[in-house]
Amino acid sequence: ELMKLASVFQSPGGMTSDSSLSVTKRVRSSFKSSNRPSFVAAFCQSNCGDVSPNVLGTFCIDTGLPCDFNHSTCNGKNELCYGRGPG
Protein backbone atom coordinates (compact mmCIF):
# COMPACT_ATOMS: atom_id res chain seq x y z
CA GLU A 1 0.00 0.00 0.00
CA LEU A 2 2.88 2.36 0.78
CA MET A 3 4.50 1.76 -2.64
CA LYS A 4 1.16 2.35 -4.33
CA LEU A 5 0.75 5.64 -2.48
CA ALA A 6 4.32 6.74 -3.30
CA SER A 7 3.82 6.04 -7.01
CA VAL A 8 0.92 8.53 -7.11
CA PHE A 9 3.26 11.43 -6.41
CA GLN A 10 5.20 12.60 -9.45
CA SER A 11 8.72 13.92 -9.14
CA PRO A 12 9.14 17.51 -10.37
CA GLY A 13 11.46 16.91 -13.33
CA GLY A 14 14.29 19.37 -13.93
CA MET A 15 13.84 21.16 -10.62
CA THR A 16 16.12 21.14 -7.61
CA SER A 17 14.40 19.16 -4.91
CA ASP A 18 14.04 20.53 -1.42
CA SER A 19 12.18 19.28 1.65
CA SER A 20 8.86 20.77 0.51
CA LEU A 21 9.02 18.88 -2.81
CA SER A 22 10.19 15.61 -1.30
CA VAL A 23 8.12 12.56 -2.21
CA THR A 24 8.93 11.16 1.21
CA LYS A 25 7.50 14.22 2.91
CA ARG A 26 4.34 14.10 0.80
CA VAL A 27 3.78 10.40 1.54
CA ARG A 28 4.31 10.95 5.25
CA SER A 29 1.97 13.92 5.35
CA SER A 30 -0.76 11.94 3.57
CA PHE A 31 -0.51 9.30 6.29
CA LYS A 32 -0.75 11.96 9.00
CA SER A 33 -3.80 13.61 7.45
CA SER A 34 -5.79 10.42 7.04
CA ASN A 35 -7.87 8.76 9.75
CA ARG A 36 -5.42 5.91 10.18
CA PRO A 37 -3.58 4.74 13.26
CA SER A 38 0.07 5.77 13.58
CA PHE A 39 2.57 3.81 11.52
CA VAL A 40 6.04 2.95 12.79
CA ALA A 41 8.72 1.43 10.56
CA ALA A 42 11.87 -0.29 11.79
CA PHE A 43 14.91 -1.29 9.80
CA CYS A 44 17.19 -3.99 11.14
CA GLN A 45 20.96 -3.83 10.81
CA SER A 46 22.08 -7.29 9.79
CA ASN A 47 25.70 -6.57 8.87
CA CYS A 48 27.08 -5.52 12.25
CA GLY A 49 28.38 -8.89 13.47
CA ASP A 50 28.00 -10.22 16.99
CA VAL A 51 26.78 -7.42 19.22
CA SER A 52 25.53 -9.54 22.11
CA PRO A 53 26.76 -8.22 25.46
CA ASN A 54 28.90 -11.15 26.60
CA VAL A 55 30.18 -9.28 29.64
CA LEU A 56 30.19 -12.11 32.18
CA GLY A 57 33.36 -13.68 30.78
CA THR A 58 34.20 -16.69 28.65
CA PHE A 59 33.61 -20.26 29.76
CA CYS A 60 34.28 -23.75 28.44
CA ILE A 61 31.06 -25.42 27.29
CA ASP A 62 32.33 -28.88 28.20
CA THR A 63 33.47 -28.19 31.77
CA GLY A 64 31.86 -24.88 32.72
CA LEU A 65 35.24 -23.56 33.86
CA PRO A 66 36.62 -20.19 32.70
CA CYS A 67 38.53 -20.24 29.40
CA ASP A 68 42.28 -19.71 29.32
CA PHE A 69 42.42 -15.90 29.49
CA ASN A 70 45.49 -15.36 27.30
CA HIS A 71 44.46 -17.68 24.46
CA SER A 72 40.62 -17.95 24.73
CA THR A 73 40.88 -21.73 24.67
CA CYS A 74 39.63 -24.75 26.61
CA ASN A 75 42.10 -27.63 26.68
CA GLY A 76 43.85 -26.00 23.70
CA LYS A 77 40.64 -25.69 21.59
CA ASN A 78 39.01 -22.35 20.92
CA GLU A 79 35.83 -24.06 19.64
CA LEU A 80 34.81 -24.86 23.22
CA CYS A 81 35.16 -21.29 24.54
CA TYR A 82 31.98 -19.17 24.55
CA GLY A 83 31.10 -15.83 26.10
CA ARG A 84 28.31 -15.41 28.63
CA GLY A 85 26.20 -12.43 29.34
CA PRO A 86 22.69 -11.15 29.76
CA GLY A 87 22.08 -11.14 25.98
Secondary structure, 3 states (H helix, E strand, C coil): CHHHHHHHCCCCCCCCCCCCCCHHHHHHHHHHHCCCCCCCCCCCCCCCCCCCCCCCEEEECCCCCECECCCCEECCEHHHEEEECCC
